[in-house]
Amino acid sequence: MAGRDRAGNVSEVQDPAAGPGNTEPVDDPYRPGGSAASPAVSTRTIVLGILLVVVLAVGLVLLLGKLAGYEEVLAALERANPQWLLACLVLEVTALTGYVMSIRGVIAYDGGPLLRPVSSVRLWLATVGGTRIVSPAGAGGMAVMFWLLRRAGLGSRASAARVLGFNILVFAVFGGWAFVTAVLIALSLGQSAPLGITLPWIIGVPIIGIAAFWVSQGRRGVRLSTDTGRGWLRKALAGAVTGLMFARSVLGPPHPDGRAFGGAIVYWAADVACLWAALQAVGADVSLHGVGLAYATAYVAMLLPLPTGGYGAIDAAATFALTVLGVPLAEAVVGVVVWRVFNFWLPTLPGLVELARSQGLGRRLANENGAPEDPATGAGAR
């Protein structure tokens, strides 16, 4: 019978029902061998992806500009303060630094490899490229991160635990932020908004949190995380519970990881502040927690099965949410476009380039971490 530790690693344990000395063979996540499909994509796919994003960007700006009125949009652009644009750049670089710090902490947690800073940045960029190709819930980026962790020497189960655990940790911080901002706005502290926007966060986040805690608790969590059974649903549940258990171990006693948790906080806080600064650049009158609620509402669009990293859906949702909070449409349009220049476009091109170079990055990670070569792929897996 397979047992699982807090890092998502699987070990062979005796099955009491099978009698003394009888154990079930399990897939050791650190054994040499095994392979995962390479996430590398062709240059043609990347070029087509860039062209699609550009077309969507131009079309979205033209559509929103028409709705807001081109004259009003141009007037908002003329009022833009360049100093706030510099603030946007600084804040977004801070956000991305926090994200990389969180990734590095999660990977190194509980005996995982401590990636070098440059390799951590390159891994993050490759995941950005993967997300731009396959965006729903960051699926493309998760697949790329899994493959690169395998090349760094982690077994399949340990890699999956870190990929899922990292995303759960990051979005747990995101949910907490959304809950707090929704409560502040519901109490009319500096901003007002319809209950239709605030109540889903106030009710939904605690329910999801309690459910996540329950399914990943103690023996129940171990059983659900190892009971893959037959069918994709049971396997998906096992993977999700594995990620939850890993995220809980990163956040809680006895060995919480400050890099992983602190990096996630820095990422979300600085990215929200970047959107707020972009709106300040055009003179929009909106509070920071009001922007936080609009930001959270917009990011739900990432769950939609749209290409190119959800470009367009997030932008439109953020613009709509800001207008609900009282920001004029023209200012909301310009502010969101400015924010997305830093939030989306700044890492997109280097991310796609790094995705195309992912084979070389995989070899670098294997060499840096002393992973034995996998004959099937020419990279490490232990």
TILUMLUM-564981 format. One record per residue (C-alpha): residue number from 1; residue in three letters; x, y, z. Coordinates in nm, 4 decimals, decimal comma. Example, Ala and Ser with C-alpha at 12.3 -4.5 7.8 and 13.67 -1.06 7.14 Angstrom:
// residues 2
[1 "ALA" [1,2300 -0,4500 0,7800]]
[2 "SER" [1,3670 -0,1060 0,7140]]
// end
This chain:
// residues 382
[1 "MET" [0,0000 0,0000 0,0000]]
[2 "ALA" [0,1391 0,3394 -0,0913]]
[3 "GLY" [0,1746 0,6114 0,1686]]
[4 "ARG" [0,2474 0,9742 0,0994]]
[5 "ASP" [0,4509 1,2198 0,2996]]
[6 "ARG" [0,3859 1,5931 0,3223]]
[7 "ALA" [0,6017 1,6651 0,0162]]
[8 "GLY" [0,3935 1,4387 -0,2019]]
[9 "ASN" [0,6527 1,1636 -0,2162]]
[10 "VAL" [0,5229 0,8068 -0,2205]]
[11 "SER" [0,6855 0,5292 -0,0212]]
[12 "GLU" [0,6229 0,1612 0,0071]]
[13 "VAL" [0,4399 0,0713 0,3297]]
[14 "GLN" [0,3051 -0,2576 0,4493]]
[15 "ASP" [-0,0567 -0,3388 0,3814]]
[16 "PRO" [-0,1986 -0,4789 0,7084]]
[17 "ALA" [-0,4594 -0,6756 0,5175]]
[18 "ALA" [-0,1948 -0,8559 0,3145]]
[19 "GLY" [-0,0161 -1,0095 0,6112]]
[20 "PRO" [0,3310 -0,9587 0,7584]]
[21 "GLY" [0,6054 -0,8938 0,5092]]
[22 "ASN" [0,3727 -0,8415 0,2133]]
[23 "THR" [0,3905 -0,5079 0,0420]]
[24 "GLU" [0,2549 -0,3662 -0,2757]]
[25 "PRO" [0,5100 -0,2517 -0,5354]]
[26 "VAL" [0,4823 0,1194 -0,5847]]
[27 "ASP" [0,6299 0,3680 -0,8243]]
[28 "ASP" [0,9180 0,5280 -0,6365]]
[29 "PRO" [0,9081 0,8948 -0,7408]]
[30 "TYR" [1,2860 0,9251 -0,7155]]
[31 "ARG" [1,3875 0,6137 -0,9075]]
[32 "PRO" [1,5963 0,6651 -1,2242]]
[33 "GLY" [1,4209 0,6344 -1,5522]]
[34 "GLY" [1,0759 0,7321 -1,6680]]
[35 "SER" [1,0065 1,0214 -1,8965]]
[36 "ALA" [0,7612 1,2956 -1,9662]]
[37 "ALA" [0,6693 1,4438 -2,2963]]
[38 "SER" [0,8719 1,7499 -2,3848]]
[39 "PRO" [0,6805 2,0798 -2,3743]]
[40 "ALA" [0,8855 2,2267 -2,6592]]
[41 "VAL" [0,6790 2,3854 -2,9352]]
[42 "SER" [0,7735 2,4849 -3,2859]]
[43 "THR" [0,8795 2,8334 -3,3850]]
[44 "ARG" [0,5792 2,8439 -3,6181]]
[45 "THR" [0,3419 2,7844 -3,3267]]
[46 "ILE" [0,5082 3,0610 -3,1250]]
[47 "VAL" [0,4921 3,3097 -3,4134]]
[48 "LEU" [0,1271 3,2278 -3,4755]]
[49 "GLY" [0,0599 3,2676 -3,1044]]
[50 "ILE" [0,2210 3,6121 -3,0996]]
[51 "LEU" [0,0246 3,7203 -3,4075]]
[52 "LEU" [-0,2996 3,5987 -3,2501]]
[53 "VAL" [-0,2296 3,7929 -2,9309]]
[54 "VAL" [-0,1502 4,1086 -3,1289]]
[55 "VAL" [-0,4706 4,0776 -3,3314]]
[56 "LEU" [-0,6732 4,0232 -3,0141]]
[57 "ALA" [-0,5035 4,3173 -2,8452]]
[58 "VAL" [-0,5733 4,5571 -3,1307]]
[59 "GLY" [-0,9298 4,4346 -3,1683]]
[60 "LEU" [-0,9994 4,4635 -2,7953]]
[61 "VAL" [-0,8570 4,8159 -2,7710]]
[62 "LEU" [-1,0601 4,9271 -3,0737]]
[63 "LEU" [-1,3789 4,7723 -2,9344]]
[64 "LEU" [-1,3402 4,9157 -2,5858]]
[65 "GLY" [-1,2325 5,2471 -2,7328]]
[66 "LYS" [-1,5484 5,2594 -2,9404]]
[67 "LEU" [-1,7629 5,1805 -2,6374]]
[68 "ALA" [-1,5931 5,4452 -2,4266]]
[69 "GLY" [-1,5632 5,6999 -2,7057]]
[70 "TYR" [-1,2336 5,7569 -2,8806]]
[71 "GLU" [-1,2220 6,1218 -2,7788]]
[72 "GLU" [-1,2579 6,0350 -2,4112]]
[73 "VAL" [-0,9922 5,7646 -2,4412]]
[74 "LEU" [-0,7506 6,0040 -2,6111]]
[75 "ALA" [-0,8200 6,2652 -2,3430]]
[76 "ALA" [-0,7398 6,0089 -2,0726]]
[77 "LEU" [-0,4171 5,9229 -2,2524]]
[78 "GLU" [-0,3191 6,2895 -2,2699]]
[79 "ARG" [-0,3707 6,3213 -1,8937]]
[80 "ALA" [-0,1490 6,0218 -1,8217]]
[81 "ASN" [0,1335 6,0962 -1,5782]]
[82 "PRO" [0,4640 5,9325 -1,6884]]
[83 "GLN" [0,5803 5,9062 -1,3262]]
[84 "TRP" [0,3009 5,6611 -1,2543]]
[85 "LEU" [0,4124 5,4538 -1,5540]]
[86 "LEU" [0,7570 5,4222 -1,3981]]
[87 "ALA" [0,5836 5,3133 -1,0773]]
[88 "CYS" [0,3978 5,0473 -1,2781]]
[89 "LEU" [0,7260 4,9107 -1,4089]]
[90 "VAL" [0,8842 4,8961 -1,0630]]
[91 "LEU" [0,5760 4,7324 -0,9118]]
[92 "GLU" [0,5474 4,4706 -1,1836]]
[93 "VAL" [0,9149 4,3796 -1,1598]]
[94 "THR" [0,8601 4,3459 -0,7835]]
[95 "ALA" [0,5571 4,1240 -0,8446]]
[96 "LEU" [0,7449 3,8946 -1,0806]]
[97 "THR" [1,0382 3,8759 -0,8385]]
[98 "GLY" [0,7982 3,7626 -0,5674]]
[99 "TYR" [0,6534 3,4994 -0,8004]]
[100 "VAL" [0,9963 3,3570 -0,8817]]
[101 "MET" [1,0875 3,3600 -0,5112]]
[102 "SER" [0,7715 3,1618 -0,4340]]
[103 "ILE" [0,8459 2,9062 -0,7071]]
[104 "ARG" [1,2009 2,8637 -0,5803]]
[105 "GLY" [1,0816 2,8124 -0,2240]]
[106 "VAL" [0,8190 2,5542 -0,3203]]
[107 "ILE" [1,0607 2,3528 -0,5351]]
[108 "ALA" [1,3276 2,3478 -0,2624]]
[109 "TYR" [1,0841 2,2631 0,0157]]
[110 "ASP" [1,1398 1,9435 0,2126]]
[111 "GLY" [1,4537 1,8270 0,0339]]
[112 "GLY" [1,3781 1,9430 -0,3202]]
[113 "PRO" [1,6498 2,1002 -0,5357]]
[114 "LEU" [1,7369 2,4627 -0,4651]]
[115 "LEU" [1,7508 2,6077 -0,8148]]
[116 "ARG" [1,9976 2,8794 -0,8962]]
[117 "PRO" [1,8385 3,2248 -0,9332]]
[118 "VAL" [1,8960 3,2415 -1,3104]]
[119 "SER" [1,7541 2,8923 -1,3589]]
[120 "SER" [1,4516 2,9857 -1,1453]]
[121 "VAL" [1,3832 3,2889 -1,3652]]
[122 "ARG" [1,4202 3,0826 -1,6812]]
[123 "LEU" [1,1862 2,8140 -1,5456]]
[124 "TRP" [0,9254 3,0796 -1,4626]]
[125 "LEU" [0,9585 3,2350 -1,8097]]
[126 "ALA" [0,9097 2,8947 -1,9732]]
[127 "THR" [0,5905 2,8460 -1,7702]]
[128 "VAL" [0,4720 3,1880 -1,8901]]
[129 "GLY" [0,5271 3,0730 -2,2471]]
[130 "GLY" [0,3326 2,7536 -2,1796]]
[131 "THR" [0,0438 2,9497 -2,0301]]
[132 "ARG" [0,0273 3,1711 -2,3372]]
[133 "ILE" [-0,0174 2,8608 -2,5534]]
[134 "VAL" [-0,2620 2,6709 -2,3261]]
[135 "SER" [-0,4191 2,9102 -2,0777]]
[136 "PRO" [-0,7179 2,7626 -1,8868]]
[137 "ALA" [-0,6223 2,7688 -1,5168]]
[138 "GLY" [-0,2568 2,7930 -1,6239]]
[139 "ALA" [-0,2615 2,4356 -1,7629]]
[140 "GLY" [0,0144 2,4953 -2,0168]]
[141 "GLY" [0,2443 2,6521 -1,7603]]
[142 "MET" [0,1797 2,3688 -1,5138]]
[143 "ALA" [0,2727 2,1093 -1,7764]]
[144 "VAL" [0,5972 2,2915 -1,8569]]
[145 "MET" [0,6877 2,3262 -1,4881]]
[146 "PHE" [0,6211 1,9554 -1,4300]]
[147 "TRP" [0,8468 1,8549 -1,7178]]
[148 "LEU" [1,1287 2,0833 -1,6044]]
[149 "LEU" [1,1100 1,9549 -1,2463]]
[150 "ARG" [1,1412 1,6016 -1,3821]]
[151 "ARG" [1,4520 1,7144 -1,5680]]
[152 "ALA" [1,5841 1,8690 -1,2452]]
[153 "GLY" [1,5769 1,5240 -1,0890]]
[154 "LEU" [1,2437 1,5001 -0,9084]]
[155 "GLY" [1,0215 1,1984 -0,9559]]
[156 "SER" [0,6845 1,2249 -1,1212]]
[157 "ARG" [0,4820 1,2269 -0,7984]]
[158 "ALA" [0,7105 1,4752 -0,6240]]
[159 "SER" [0,7039 1,6998 -0,9320]]
[160 "ALA" [0,3257 1,6853 -0,9524]]
[161 "ALA" [0,2945 1,7621 -0,5796]]
[162 "ARG" [0,5075 2,0750 -0,6201]]
[163 "VAL" [0,3328 2,1960 -0,9350]]
[164 "LEU" [-0,0150 2,1517 -0,7879]]
[165 "GLY" [0,0905 2,2652 -0,4411]]
[166 "PHE" [0,2475 2,5824 -0,5769]]
[167 "ASN" [-0,0644 2,6798 -0,7707]]
[168 "ILE" [-0,2877 2,6024 -0,4721]]
[169 "LEU" [-0,0649 2,8089 -0,2428]]
[170 "VAL" [-0,0587 3,1063 -0,4792]]
[171 "PHE" [-0,4335 3,1040 -0,5301]]
[172 "ALA" [-0,4974 3,0518 -0,1584]]
[173 "VAL" [-0,3218 3,3839 -0,1031]]
[174 "PHE" [-0,5242 3,5264 -0,3914]]
[175 "GLY" [-0,8500 3,4045 -0,2356]]
[176 "GLY" [-0,7563 3,5509 0,0998]]
[177 "TRP" [-0,6844 3,8865 -0,0621]]
[178 "ALA" [-1,0172 3,8813 -0,2464]]
[179 "PHE" [-1,2051 3,7892 0,0723]]
[180 "VAL" [-1,0504 4,0746 0,2722]]
[181 "THR" [-1,1121 4,3347 0,0014]]
[182 "ALA" [-1,4714 4,2166 -0,0454]]
[183 "VAL" [-1,5368 4,2464 0,3290]]
[184 "LEU" [-1,3855 4,5964 0,3408]]
[185 "ILE" [-1,5994 4,7114 0,0501]]
[186 "ALA" [-1,9133 4,5446 0,1904]]
[187 "LEU" [-1,8543 4,7464 0,5077]]
[188 "SER" [-1,8334 5,0600 0,2877]]
[189 "LEU" [-1,4781 5,1358 0,3988]]
[190 "GLY" [-1,3590 5,3739 0,1301]]
[191 "GLN" [-1,5401 5,2116 -0,1625]]
[192 "SER" [-1,8854 5,0837 -0,2550]]
[193 "ALA" [-1,9877 4,7994 -0,4832]]
[194 "PRO" [-2,2976 4,5886 -0,5530]]
[195 "LEU" [-2,3436 4,2824 -0,3327]]
[196 "GLY" [-2,3398 4,0749 -0,6495]]
[197 "ILE" [-1,9642 4,1336 -0,6695]]
[198 "THR" [-1,8717 4,1165 -0,3011]]
[199 "LEU" [-2,0933 3,8332 -0,1696]]
[200 "PRO" [-1,9503 3,5555 -0,3934]]
[201 "TRP" [-1,6067 3,6208 -0,2455]]
[202 "ILE" [-1,7298 3,6628 0,1125]]
[203 "ILE" [-1,9258 3,3361 0,0995]]
[204 "GLY" [-1,7301 3,1338 -0,1530]]
[205 "VAL" [-1,3754 3,1700 -0,0196]]
[206 "PRO" [-1,4520 3,0329 0,3322]]
[207 "ILE" [-1,6555 2,7443 0,1872]]
[208 "ILE" [-1,3747 2,6464 -0,0503]]
[209 "GLY" [-1,1189 2,6832 0,2277]]
[210 "ILE" [-1,3128 2,4625 0,4690]]
[211 "ALA" [-1,3719 2,1988 0,2010]]
[212 "ALA" [-1,0027 2,1988 0,1062]]
[213 "PHE" [-0,9021 2,1607 0,4710]]
[214 "TRP" [-1,1461 1,8736 0,5230]]
[215 "VAL" [-1,0448 1,6611 0,2234]]
[216 "SER" [-0,6722 1,6999 0,2941]]
[217 "GLN" [-0,6869 1,6351 0,6693]]
[218 "GLY" [-0,4965 1,3465 0,8313]]
[219 "ARG" [-0,5747 0,9895 0,7245]]
[220 "ARG" [-0,8493 1,1102 0,4943]]
[221 "GLY" [-0,5988 1,3157 0,2964]]
[222 "VAL" [-0,3527 1,0267 0,2710]]
[223 "ARG" [-0,6270 0,7893 0,1549]]
[224 "LEU" [-0,7690 1,0267 -0,1056]]
[225 "SER" [-0,4266 1,1260 -0,2360]]
[226 "THR" [-0,3194 0,7652 -0,2969]]
[227 "ASP" [-0,6527 0,6191 -0,4114]]
[228 "THR" [-0,6156 0,6815 -0,7840]]
[229 "GLY" [-0,8435 0,3908 -0,8779]]
[230 "ARG" [-0,9869 0,3855 -1,2265]]
[231 "GLY" [-1,1105 0,6809 -1,4219]]
[232 "TRP" [-0,9855 1,0319 -1,4677]]
[233 "LEU" [-1,2066 1,1787 -1,1917]]
[234 "ARG" [-1,0483 0,9732 -0,9123]]
[235 "LYS" [-0,7013 1,0452 -1,0465]]
[236 "ALA" [-0,7784 1,4159 -1,0640]]
[237 "LEU" [-0,9061 1,4103 -0,7044]]
[238 "ALA" [-0,5938 1,2273 -0,5882]]
[239 "GLY" [-0,3746 1,4857 -0,7597]]
[240 "ALA" [-0,5702 1,7760 -0,6137]]
[241 "VAL" [-0,5520 1,6354 -0,2599]]
[242 "THR" [-0,1792 1,5755 -0,3039]]
[243 "GLY" [-0,1369 1,9408 -0,3973]]
[244 "LEU" [-0,3495 2,0511 -0,1025]]
[245 "MET" [-0,1446 1,8463 0,1403]]
[246 "PHE" [0,1768 1,9853 -0,0006]]
[247 "ALA" [0,0486 2,3446 0,0162]]
[248 "ARG" [-0,0655 2,2940 0,3762]]
[249 "SER" [0,2757 2,1619 0,4729]]
[250 "VAL" [0,4454 2,4621 0,3104]]
[251 "LEU" [0,2185 2,7056 0,4950]]
[252 "GLY" [0,1881 2,5371 0,8331]]
[253 "PRO" [0,3918 2,3839 1,1139]]
[254 "PRO" [0,6348 2,2354 1,1774]]
[255 "HIS" [0,8357 2,3725 0,8828]]
[256 "PRO" [0,6587 2,6618 0,7074]]
[257 "ASP" [0,8475 2,8107 0,4146]]
[258 "GLY" [0,8647 3,1885 0,4284]]
[259 "ARG" [0,9971 3,2225 0,0733]]
[260 "ALA" [0,7038 3,0408 -0,0818]]
[261 "PHE" [0,4338 3,2169 0,1203]]
[262 "GLY" [0,6020 3,5581 0,1295]]
[263 "GLY" [0,6762 3,5490 -0,2414]]
[264 "ALA" [0,3087 3,4794 -0,3197]]
[265 "ILE" [0,2006 3,7745 -0,1044]]
[266 "VAL" [0,4524 4,0040 -0,2755]]
[267 "TYR" [0,3357 3,8864 -0,6183]]
[268 "TRP" [-0,0345 3,9542 -0,5706]]
[269 "ALA" [0,0105 4,2747 -0,3692]]
[270 "ALA" [0,2530 4,4297 -0,6181]]
[271 "ASP" [0,0462 4,3260 -0,9217]]
[272 "VAL" [-0,2705 4,4757 -0,7719]]
[273 "ALA" [-0,0724 4,7895 -0,6894]]
[274 "CYS" [0,0468 4,8005 -1,0513]]
[275 "LEU" [-0,3146 4,8119 -1,1734]]
[276 "TRP" [-0,3920 5,0794 -0,9140]]
[277 "ALA" [-0,0899 5,2847 -1,0283]]
[278 "ALA" [-0,2001 5,2521 -1,3923]]
[279 "LEU" [-0,5398 5,3932 -1,2965]]
[280 "GLN" [-0,3771 5,6723 -1,0971]]
[281 "ALA" [-0,1775 5,7614 -1,4075]]
[282 "VAL" [-0,5005 5,8607 -1,5842]]
[283 "GLY" [-0,6544 6,0251 -1,2781]]
[284 "ALA" [-0,9053 5,7536 -1,1834]]
[285 "ASP" [-1,0548 5,7928 -0,8355]]
[286 "VAL" [-1,0608 5,4403 -0,6902]]
[287 "SER" [-0,9294 5,2901 -0,3668]]
[288 "LEU" [-0,6598 5,0238 -0,3525]]
[289 "HIS" [-0,8969 4,7622 -0,2097]]
[290 "GLY" [-1,1534 4,8552 -0,4736]]
[291 "VAL" [-0,8919 4,7810 -0,7377]]
[292 "GLY" [-0,8167 4,4567 -0,5531]]
[293 "LEU" [-1,1771 4,3429 -0,5876]]
[294 "ALA" [-1,1899 4,4336 -0,9581]]
[295 "TYR" [-0,8596 4,2515 -1,0053]]
[296 "ALA" [-0,9869 3,9367 -0,8333]]
[297 "THR" [-1,3073 3,9388 -1,0360]]
[298 "ALA" [-1,1105 3,9765 -1,3582]]
[299 "TYR" [-0,8745 3,6891 -1,2808]]
[300 "VAL" [-1,1618 3,4428 -1,2636]]
[301 "ALA" [-1,1559 3,4779 -1,6436]]
[302 "MET" [-0,8308 3,2767 -1,6419]]
[303 "LEU" [-1,0415 2,9669 -1,5780]]
[304 "LEU" [-1,2148 3,0066 -1,9137]]
[305 "PRO" [-1,0861 2,7808 -2,1955]]
[306 "LEU" [-0,9404 3,0670 -2,3985]]
[307 "PRO" [-0,6085 3,0782 -2,5863]]
[308 "THR" [-0,3215 3,3252 -2,5379]]
[309 "GLY" [-0,3226 3,3346 -2,1602]]
[310 "GLY" [-0,6791 3,4568 -2,1371]]
[311 "TYR" [-0,5906 3,7801 -2,3123]]
[312 "GLY" [-0,9079 3,9764 -2,3742]]
[313 "ALA" [-1,1241 3,8034 -2,1141]]
[314 "ILE" [-0,9238 3,9380 -1,8186]]
[315 "ASP" [-0,9031 4,2818 -1,9770]]
[316 "ALA" [-1,2738 4,3061 -2,0470]]
[317 "ALA" [-1,3654 4,1682 -1,7029]]
[318 "ALA" [-1,1325 4,4108 -1,5251]]
[319 "THR" [-1,2707 4,7045 -1,7243]]
[320 "PHE" [-1,6295 4,6056 -1,6463]]
[321 "ALA" [-1,5570 4,5538 -1,2757]]
[322 "LEU" [-1,3900 4,8943 -1,2489]]
[323 "THR" [-1,6870 5,0682 -1,4093]]
[324 "VAL" [-1,9154 4,8957 -1,1581]]
[325 "LEU" [-1,6989 5,0512 -0,8869]]
[326 "GLY" [-1,7564 5,3938 -1,0403]]
[327 "VAL" [-1,4505 5,4413 -1,2608]]
[328 "PRO" [-1,5410 5,6140 -1,5905]]
[329 "LEU" [-1,5192 5,3748 -1,8845]]
[330 "ALA" [-1,2500 5,5686 -2,0713]]
[331 "GLU" [-1,0239 5,5809 -1,7661]]
[332 "ALA" [-1,0884 5,2132 -1,6939]]
[333 "VAL" [-0,9998 5,1182 -2,0527]]
[334 "VAL" [-0,6726 5,3108 -2,0551]]
[335 "GLY" [-0,5775 5,2005 -1,7043]]
[336 "VAL" [-0,6335 4,8320 -1,7825]]
[337 "VAL" [-0,4435 4,8557 -2,1122]]
[338 "VAL" [-0,1470 5,0202 -1,9363]]
[339 "TRP" [-0,1529 4,7546 -1,6633]]
[340 "ARG" [-0,1605 4,4726 -1,9181]]
[341 "VAL" [0,1405 4,6184 -2,0976]]
[342 "PHE" [0,3416 4,5468 -1,7832]]
[343 "ASN" [0,1479 4,2474 -1,6492]]
[344 "PHE" [0,1026 4,0547 -1,9754]]
[345 "TRP" [0,3292 4,1864 -2,2490]]
[346 "LEU" [0,6449 4,2425 -2,0444]]
[347 "PRO" [0,7049 3,8681 -1,9799]]
[348 "THR" [0,5284 3,7265 -2,2883]]
[349 "LEU" [0,7977 3,7473 -2,5572]]
[350 "PRO" [1,0855 3,6265 -2,3344]]
[351 "GLY" [0,8516 3,3571 -2,2026]]
[352 "LEU" [0,7786 3,2239 -2,5511]]
[353 "VAL" [1,1488 3,2346 -2,6367]]
[354 "GLU" [1,2334 3,0399 -2,3212]]
[355 "LEU" [0,9612 2,7875 -2,4012]]
[356 "ALA" [1,1245 2,7275 -2,7381]]
[357 "ARG" [1,4566 2,6733 -2,5569]]
[358 "SER" [1,3090 2,4438 -2,2918]]
[359 "GLN" [1,5139 2,1415 -2,4008]]
[360 "GLY" [1,8338 2,3315 -2,3249]]
[361 "LEU" [1,6903 2,4519 -1,9943]]
[362 "GLY" [1,6044 2,0935 -1,9039]]
[363 "ARG" [1,9640 1,9855 -1,9655]]
[364 "ARG" [2,0906 2,2782 -1,7573]]
[365 "LEU" [1,8642 2,1864 -1,4645]]
[366 "ALA" [1,9773 1,8225 -1,4835]]
[367 "ASN" [2,3446 1,9239 -1,4824]]
[368 "GLU" [2,3062 2,1777 -1,2019]]
[369 "ASN" [2,1286 1,9334 -0,9726]]
[370 "GLY" [2,3357 1,6260 -1,0472]]
[371 "ALA" [2,0421 1,4298 -1,1829]]
[372 "PRO" [2,1453 1,1081 -1,3607]]
[373 "GLU" [2,0741 1,1035 -1,7302]]
[374 "ASP" [1,7459 0,9488 -1,8388]]
[375 "PRO" [1,8198 0,7327 -2,1441]]
[376 "ALA" [1,4719 0,8000 -2,2819]]
[377 "THR" [1,5091 1,1748 -2,2823]]
[378 "GLY" [1,8739 1,2574 -2,2290]]
[379 "ALA" [1,7871 1,4469 -1,9105]]
[380 "GLY" [1,7766 1,3785 -1,5400]]
[381 "ALA" [1,5203 1,1911 -1,3391]]
[382 "ARG" [1,5887 1,0389 -1,0046]]
// end
